[in-house]
Amino acid sequence: MELLTPSPGLVFWTSLTFIILLVILRKYAWPSILRALKVREETISFALEDAKRANEEVEMMEQQRKKIKEEARKERDLILKEARRMKSEILAEAQDTARAETQRMLEKAGRDIEKQRKDAMLEIRNTIGQLSVEIAEKILKEELSGEDKHKKVINSYLSEINFN
């Protein structure tokens, strides 16, 4: 059991060595350890502050992104609304132009038809006048002794003329 009971000399020298080591560590090593811990604490503190600032920046950027996205959506809606309005205006203008052009073409066609009808009537009158003059000339050339002969000559000339 000697191993389990410490001798007073061993306890004394162990205690003295521990105290000397503690004094040396306190004088030389302890300030370095405290400085290193303080530097480490400051580094951690700065890192936490940087992380907090970065987190705030991320939140601010997220808010800006949402704001920009909302503005872009509003602008898109305005552009689409303006495009629909312009489409309606263009269609209405095209329809008005088409109606006006159709009306103009119908009026021109009506004028052309009326002119052709007048020209045809004038031609018919000229032809009838010319035929009348020719018939009268032929009638006058022939001797007319009686009314029967006169009717017979007129009917024969009329049958010769093609009215188509």
C-alpha positions as CSV (number, residue, x, y, z in Angstrom):
1,M,0.0,0.0,0.0
2,E,2.9,2.2,-0.1
3,L,1.9,3.1,-3.6
4,L,-1.4,4.5,-2.5
5,T,-0.2,6.6,0.4
6,P,1.9,9.6,-0.7
7,S,5.0,10.5,1.2
8,P,5.2,14.0,2.6
9,G,8.4,14.8,0.6
10,L,6.7,13.9,-2.7
11,V,3.7,16.1,-1.8
12,F,6.0,19.0,-0.9
13,W,8.2,18.8,-4.1
14,T,5.2,18.3,-6.3
15,S,3.4,21.3,-4.8
16,L,6.5,23.4,-5.0
17,T,7.0,22.5,-8.7
18,F,3.3,23.2,-9.4
19,I,3.5,26.6,-7.7
20,I,6.7,27.5,-9.6
21,L,5.3,26.4,-12.9
22,L,2.1,28.3,-12.1
23,V,4.1,31.5,-11.4
24,I,6.2,31.1,-14.5
25,L,3.1,30.5,-16.6
26,R,1.3,33.4,-15.0
27,K,4.2,35.8,-15.6
28,Y,5.2,34.7,-19.2
29,A,2.5,32.6,-20.8
30,W,-0.7,33.9,-19.2
31,P,-0.5,37.4,-20.9
32,S,0.1,35.7,-24.3
33,I,-2.8,33.3,-23.8
34,L,-5.1,36.2,-22.7
35,R,-4.0,38.2,-25.7
36,A,-4.6,35.3,-28.1
37,L,-8.0,34.8,-26.5
38,K,-8.8,38.5,-26.7
39,V,-7.7,38.5,-30.4
40,R,-9.8,35.4,-31.0
41,E,-12.8,37.0,-29.2
42,E,-12.4,40.2,-31.3
43,T,-12.1,38.1,-34.5
44,I,-15.3,36.2,-33.6
45,S,-17.0,39.5,-32.7
46,F,-16.0,41.1,-36.0
47,A,-17.1,38.0,-37.9
48,L,-20.5,38.1,-36.1
49,E,-20.8,41.8,-37.0
50,D,-19.9,41.1,-40.6
51,A,-22.3,38.3,-40.7
52,K,-25.0,40.6,-39.3
53,R,-24.2,43.3,-41.8
54,A,-24.2,40.8,-44.6
55,N,-27.5,39.4,-43.4
56,E,-28.9,43.0,-43.4
57,E,-27.6,43.6,-46.9
58,V,-29.1,40.4,-48.1
59,E,-32.5,41.4,-46.6
60,M,-32.1,44.9,-48.1
61,M,-31.2,43.4,-51.5
62,E,-34.2,41.0,-51.2
63,Q,-36.4,44.0,-50.6
64,Q,-34.9,45.9,-53.5
65,R,-35.3,42.8,-55.7
66,K,-39.0,42.6,-54.7
67,K,-39.4,46.3,-55.3
68,I,-37.7,46.0,-58.8
69,K,-39.8,43.0,-59.6
70,E,-43.0,44.8,-58.6
71,E,-42.0,47.8,-60.7
72,A,-41.2,45.6,-63.7
73,R,-44.5,43.9,-63.3
74,K,-46.3,47.2,-63.2
75,E,-44.3,48.5,-66.2
76,R,-45.1,45.3,-68.1
77,D,-48.8,45.7,-67.3
78,L,-48.7,49.3,-68.5
79,I,-46.9,48.3,-71.7
80,L,-49.5,45.6,-72.4
81,K,-52.3,48.0,-71.7
82,E,-50.8,50.5,-74.1
83,A,-50.3,47.9,-76.7
84,R,-53.9,46.7,-76.5
85,R,-55.1,50.3,-76.7
86,M,-52.8,50.9,-79.8
87,K,-54.1,47.7,-81.3
88,S,-57.7,48.8,-80.9
89,E,-56.9,52.2,-82.4
90,I,-55.1,50.7,-85.4
91,L,-57.9,48.2,-86.0
92,A,-60.5,51.0,-85.8
93,E,-58.4,53.2,-88.1
94,A,-58.0,50.3,-90.6
95,Q,-61.7,49.6,-90.5
96,D,-62.5,53.3,-91.1
97,T,-60.1,53.4,-93.9
98,A,-61.5,50.3,-95.4
99,R,-65.0,51.6,-95.1
100,A,-64.0,54.9,-96.7
101,E,-62.2,53.1,-99.5
102,T,-65.2,50.8,-100.1
103,Q,-67.5,53.8,-100.2
104,R,-65.3,55.6,-102.6
105,M,-65.0,52.5,-104.9
106,L,-68.8,52.1,-104.8
107,E,-69.4,55.7,-105.7
108,K,-66.8,55.5,-108.5
109,A,-68.4,52.3,-109.8
110,G,-71.8,54.0,-109.7
111,R,-70.5,57.0,-111.6
112,D,-68.8,54.6,-114.2
113,I,-72.1,52.7,-114.6
114,E,-74.1,55.9,-115.0
115,K,-71.5,57.2,-117.5
116,Q,-71.6,53.9,-119.5
117,R,-75.5,54.0,-119.4
118,K,-75.5,57.6,-120.7
119,D,-72.9,56.6,-123.4
120,A,-75.0,53.6,-124.4
121,M,-78.2,55.7,-124.5
122,L,-76.4,58.3,-126.6
123,E,-75.1,55.6,-128.9
124,I,-78.6,54.1,-129.2
125,R,-80.0,57.6,-130.0
126,N,-77.3,58.2,-132.6
127,T,-77.9,54.8,-134.1
128,I,-81.7,55.3,-134.1
129,G,-81.2,58.7,-135.7
130,Q,-78.9,57.4,-138.3
131,L,-81.2,54.5,-139.1
132,S,-84.1,56.9,-139.3
133,V,-82.2,59.1,-141.7
134,E,-81.2,56.1,-143.8
135,I,-84.8,54.8,-143.8
136,A,-86.1,58.2,-144.7
137,E,-83.5,58.5,-147.5
138,K,-84.4,55.1,-148.9
139,I,-88.1,55.9,-148.7
140,L,-87.6,59.2,-150.4
141,K,-85.6,57.6,-153.2
142,E,-88.4,55.3,-154.0
143,E,-91.5,56.3,-155.6
144,L,-94.3,56.3,-153.3
145,S,-97.5,55.9,-155.1
146,G,-99.7,54.5,-152.4
147,E,-99.9,53.9,-148.7
148,D,-99.5,50.1,-149.2
149,K,-96.3,50.5,-151.0
150,H,-95.1,52.9,-148.3
151,K,-95.9,50.4,-145.5
152,K,-94.3,47.5,-147.5
153,V,-91.0,49.5,-147.9
154,I,-90.9,50.5,-144.2
155,N,-91.5,46.9,-143.1
156,S,-88.9,45.5,-145.4
157,Y,-86.3,48.0,-144.2
158,L,-87.2,47.3,-140.6
159,S,-86.8,43.5,-141.1
160,E,-83.3,44.1,-142.6
161,I,-82.1,46.0,-139.5
162,N,-80.8,43.9,-136.6
163,F,-81.7,45.6,-133.3
164,N,-79.3,43.5,-131.3
